[in-house]
């Protein structure tokens, strides 16, 4: 079973520390932050509906729908 992590709809760094959150599987959460900046998330995608419609995520969302989430690893490179 894939673990989930809490995603702040408005990133903490952009003033969303106490704002609404959603649970995302770890690969999806990593991908959201890979394809969208915190500033974009705060200004353009502060709701679940807006995030689902984000143009930058559409290719990933189409791909992930066809995958078995238990087998996906999508870790960001350590810096």
FIGUTOR-990100 format. One record per residue (C-alpha): residue number from 1; residue in one letter; z, x, y. Coordinates in nm, 2 decimals. Each point is the difference from the previous one (the first is absolute). Last residue first. Layout:
// residues N
resi: NUM | resn: a | z: Z | x: X | y: Y;
...
This chain:
// residues 79
resi: 79 | resn: x | z: -0.31 | x: 2.03 | y: 1.80;
resi: 78 | resn: x | z: 0.02 | x: -0.17 | y: -0.33;
resi: 77 | resn: x | z: -0.32 | x: -0.18 | y: -0.10;
resi: 76 | resn: x | z: 0.03 | x: -0.38 | y: 0.00;
resi: 75 | resn: x | z: 0.06 | x: -0.16 | y: -0.33;
resi: 74 | resn: x | z: -0.25 | x: -0.25 | y: -0.14;
resi: 73 | resn: x | z: 0.08 | x: -0.05 | y: -0.36;
resi: 72 | resn: x | z: -0.14 | x: -0.30 | y: -0.17;
resi: 71 | resn: x | z: 0.08 | x: -0.08 | y: -0.37;
resi: 70 | resn: x | z: 0.24 | x: -0.29 | y: 0.04;
resi: 69 | resn: x | z: -0.24 | x: -0.15 | y: 0.26;
resi: 68 | resn: x | z: -0.26 | x: -0.08 | y: -0.25;
resi: 67 | resn: x | z: -0.31 | x: 0.01 | y: 0.22;
resi: 66 | resn: x | z: -0.26 | x: -0.25 | y: 0.11;
resi: 65 | resn: x | z: 0.20 | x: -0.14 | y: 0.30;
resi: 64 | resn: x | z: 0.06 | x: 0.36 | y: 0.11;
resi: 63 | resn: x | z: -0.38 | x: 0.06 | y: 0.06;
resi: 62 | resn: x | z: -0.05 | x: -0.30 | y: 0.23;
resi: 61 | resn: x | z: 0.32 | x: 0.08 | y: 0.18;
resi: 60 | resn: x | z: -0.10 | x: 0.37 | y: 0.05;
resi: 59 | resn: x | z: -0.34 | x: -0.10 | y: 0.14;
resi: 58 | resn: x | z: 0.16 | x: -0.25 | y: 0.23;
resi: 57 | resn: x | z: 0.28 | x: 0.22 | y: 0.14;
resi: 56 | resn: x | z: -0.16 | x: 0.13 | y: 0.31;
resi: 55 | resn: x | z: -0.13 | x: -0.34 | y: 0.10;
resi: 54 | resn: x | z: 0.36 | x: -0.14 | y: 0.01;
resi: 53 | resn: x | z: -0.01 | x: -0.36 | y: -0.13;
resi: 52 | resn: x | z: 0.29 | x: 0.04 | y: -0.23;
resi: 51 | resn: x | z: 0.20 | x: 0.17 | y: 0.28;
resi: 50 | resn: x | z: -0.08 | x: -0.29 | y: 0.24;
resi: 49 | resn: x | z: 0.13 | x: -0.25 | y: -0.25;
resi: 48 | resn: x | z: 0.31 | x: 0.19 | y: -0.08;
resi: 47 | resn: x | z: 0.08 | x: 0.03 | y: 0.37;
resi: 46 | resn: x | z: 0.03 | x: 0.29 | y: 0.25;
resi: 45 | resn: x | z: -0.36 | x: 0.12 | y: -0.06;
resi: 44 | resn: x | z: -0.16 | x: 0.09 | y: 0.33;
resi: 43 | resn: x | z: 0.26 | x: 0.15 | y: 0.23;
resi: 42 | resn: x | z: 0.28 | x: 0.12 | y: -0.24;
resi: 41 | resn: x | z: -0.23 | x: 0.09 | y: -0.29;
resi: 40 | resn: x | z: -0.25 | x: 0.17 | y: 0.23;
resi: 39 | resn: x | z: 0.28 | x: 0.21 | y: 0.16;
resi: 38 | resn: x | z: 0.14 | x: 0.09 | y: -0.34;
resi: 37 | resn: x | z: -0.35 | x: 0.13 | y: -0.10;
resi: 36 | resn: x | z: -0.21 | x: -0.18 | y: -0.26;
resi: 35 | resn: x | z: -0.18 | x: 0.13 | y: -0.31;
resi: 34 | resn: x | z: 0.26 | x: 0.23 | y: -0.15;
resi: 33 | resn: x | z: 0.29 | x: -0.22 | y: 0.11;
resi: 32 | resn: x | z: -0.14 | x: -0.31 | y: -0.17;
resi: 31 | resn: x | z: -0.10 | x: 0.22 | y: -0.30;
resi: 30 | resn: x | z: 0.36 | x: 0.12 | y: -0.06;
resi: 29 | resn: x | z: 0.13 | x: -0.36 | y: 0.01;
resi: 28 | resn: x | z: -0.28 | x: -0.11 | y: -0.24;
resi: 27 | resn: x | z: 0.08 | x: 0.28 | y: -0.25;
resi: 26 | resn: x | z: 0.38 | x: -0.07 | y: 0.03;
resi: 25 | resn: x | z: -0.03 | x: -0.37 | y: -0.07;
resi: 24 | resn: x | z: 0.08 | x: -0.19 | y: 0.32;
resi: 23 | resn: x | z: 0.31 | x: -0.19 | y: 0.10;
resi: 22 | resn: x | z: -0.01 | x: -0.16 | y: 0.35;
resi: 21 | resn: x | z: 0.20 | x: 0.07 | y: 0.31;
resi: 20 | resn: x | z: 0.08 | x: -0.19 | y: 0.32;
resi: 19 | resn: x | z: 0.14 | x: 0.18 | y: 0.30;
resi: 18 | resn: x | z: 0.32 | x: 0.20 | y: 0.03;
resi: 17 | resn: x | z: -0.16 | x: 0.35 | y: 0.02;
resi: 16 | resn: x | z: -0.32 | x: -0.14 | y: 0.15;
resi: 15 | resn: x | z: -0.01 | x: 0.20 | y: 0.32;
resi: 14 | resn: x | z: -0.31 | x: 0.21 | y: -0.05;
resi: 13 | resn: x | z: 0.18 | x: 0.27 | y: -0.21;
resi: 12 | resn: x | z: 0.15 | x: -0.27 | y: -0.22;
resi: 11 | resn: x | z: -0.35 | x: -0.12 | y: -0.09;
resi: 10 | resn: x | z: -0.09 | x: -0.36 | y: 0.09;
resi: 9 | resn: x | z: -0.06 | x: -0.18 | y: -0.33;
resi: 8 | resn: x | z: 0.28 | x: 0.22 | y: -0.14;
resi: 7 | resn: x | z: -0.10 | x: 0.07 | y: -0.36;
resi: 6 | resn: x | z: 0.27 | x: -0.01 | y: -0.27;
resi: 5 | resn: x | z: -0.08 | x: 0.18 | y: -0.32;
resi: 4 | resn: x | z: -0.10 | x: -0.13 | y: -0.34;
resi: 3 | resn: x | z: 0.01 | x: 0.17 | y: -0.34;
resi: 2 | resn: x | z: -0.29 | x: -0.05 | y: -0.25;
resi: 1 | resn: x | z: 0.10 | x: -0.13 | y: -0.34;
